Amino acid sequence: MPKDIVQVEIKRIPLDIESSGLGMVELADLAASVEKYMQKLQEEGEIDTLKQALMAALHFAARAYLQTQNEGGKRQEEEARVDDLILKLKSALDAPHK
């Protein structure tokens, strides 16, 4: 089964990326974000492209990690609320009716 390959460009370097559930527009947008962040790093001080790429990769990995952590916390909070509602409903159903 052929894989869906999308070509993007970062810092004038063409890259063939396996789409892995993302479309061409999303991958192009992500590539543009990486290039923009790398440009920002270069403006802060002259560093080589490999170091820029590694710093950008770490930056975006950290953002993804933090977003995952925040979503996990929200999910636990929502589950606790649902559990609380379930207990309240059970106690209301078990209470003797007048």
C-alpha positions in Angstrom: 0.0 0.0 0.0 1.6 3.3 -1.1 2.2 5.9 1.6 0.9 9.5 1.2 3.9 11.7 0.8 3.7 15.5 1.0 6.6 17.7 0.0 7.3 20.8 2.1 10.2 23.2 2.2 12.0 24.6 5.2 14.8 27.1 4.7 14.9 26.3 1.0 15.3 22.5 1.7 12.6 20.3 0.2 11.5 17.5 2.5 9.3 14.6 1.6 7.0 13.9 4.6 4.7 11.0 5.2 1.3 12.6 5.8 0.5 10.4 8.9 -3.1 11.7 9.1 -2.3 15.3 8.4 -3.2 17.0 5.0 -1.0 19.0 2.7 -2.3 22.3 4.1 -1.6 21.3 7.8 1.9 20.0 7.0 2.7 23.2 4.9 1.5 25.3 7.9 3.6 23.3 10.3 6.7 23.7 8.1 6.1 27.4 7.8 5.9 27.6 11.7 9.2 25.7 12.0 10.9 28.0 9.4 9.5 31.1 11.2 10.8 29.9 14.5 14.2 29.1 13.0 14.4 32.6 11.5 13.7 34.0 14.9 16.5 32.0 16.4 18.8 33.2 13.6 17.9 36.9 14.3 18.8 36.4 18.0 22.3 35.4 17.0 24.1 33.7 14.2 23.9 30.0 14.6 24.2 27.2 12.2 21.2 25.6 10.5 21.5 22.2 12.3 21.5 23.9 15.7 18.5 26.0 14.6 16.7 22.8 13.5 17.5 21.0 16.8 16.3 24.0 18.9 13.2 24.3 16.8 12.4 20.6 17.2 12.9 20.8 20.9 10.7 23.9 21.1 7.8 22.3 19.2 8.2 19.0 21.1 8.0 20.8 24.4 4.8 22.7 23.3 3.2 19.4 22.2 4.2 17.8 25.5 2.7 20.6 27.5 -0.5 20.6 25.5 -0.8 16.8 26.1 -0.2 17.3 29.8 -2.8 20.1 30.0 -5.4 18.0 28.1 -4.8 15.1 30.5 -5.4 17.3 33.5 -8.6 18.7 32.0 -9.8 15.1 31.2 -9.2 14.0 34.8 -11.1 17.1 36.0 -14.0 16.3 33.7 -14.0 12.6 34.8 -14.1 13.7 38.4 -17.1 15.9 37.7 -18.9 13.1 35.9 -18.2 10.7 38.8 -19.6 13.3 41.2 -22.7 13.7 39.1 -23.1 9.9 39.0 -22.9 9.7 42.8 -25.5 12.4 43.2 -27.8 10.8 40.8 -27.5 7.4 42.5 -28.1 8.9 45.9 -31.1 10.8 44.5 -32.5 7.6 43.0 -31.8 5.6 46.2 -33.4 8.2 48.5 -36.9 7.2 49.8 -39.7 9.1 48.1 -42.3 10.9 50.2 
